Amino acid sequence: MSGESIKETVREEYAKAARRVTEQQGGSCCAQVAPAGNPITSNLYGDREKASLPAEAIAASLGCGNPTALAELKPGETVLDLGSGGGIDVILSARRVGPSGKAYGLDMTDEMLALARENQRKAGVQNVEFLKGEIEHIPLPDNSVDVIISNCVINLSSDKDRVLREAFRVLKRGGRFAVSDIVVRGAMPAEVKRMVELWAGCIAGALEESEYRSKLAAAGFDQIEVEPTRIYTAADAKGLFGDNKSIEAIVQKADGKFMSAFVRARKP
């Protein structure tokens, strides 16, 4: 599948997810695989956080982590969320940086942007701006943000090098890259990786941990850390795919082989 085909498929899947939320059906980009109990997208936010958010923002969350809780955001900072979806992490970030700070959300899907702006209105936060665009071409000037966050979106890009170079460009000197993403742990047989891609991203593949580190370094980042936040087991896979005997051997090979991780780096 070409990069442009991947992008259009991602766009359509996220548009469908936004429409499901708008129609009060819920769901995620992996709904066709696991309509309920998805171990990747479930139980990411605390009760206090969820209580402060519109129900639609929670329903539209398609992430694999909670980057706003781990990014150590400070009052007055400017934050950019790559692939902001229904806006949950943007709204949480806006509250953390306070009225003297700013939170941008970047998304390429009109339906998600409309949902996010409605969620912003319901949440009553003013220091937020949602931008239409692609994470490979960030529509912000050089050296303009303090922190970049993202929640299980970079793995969907077919040009991750470009995404990381763009992230580096828009960060201020000393700025922080602090994203949640799906990361592969060590070598993996091709048939397992194909299944993992279906499970973790629904569209595109996750990077192996050392490859993620090397791509960040090539973009110019230092102080690179990859911290596991959720390691997926064969039992998790069975929960998604059911007792499908034809893939049972593949499921066992995937045990512990990929994870949700918090990926940190800094622009020197």
Secondary structure, 3 states (H helix, E strand, C coil): CCHHHHHHHHHHHHHHHHHHHHCCCCCCCCCCCCCCCCCCCCCCCCHHHHHCCCHHHHHCCCCCCCHHHHCCCCCCCEEEEECCCCCHHHHHHHHHHCCCCEEEEEECCHHHHHHHHHHHHHHCCCCEEEEECECCECCCCCCCEEEEEEECCHHHCCCHHHHHHHHHHHEEEEEEEEEEEEEECCCCCHHHHHHHHHHHCCCCCCEEHHHHHHHHHHHCCEEEEEEEEEECCHHHHHHHHCCCHHHHHHHHHCCCCEEEEEEEEECC
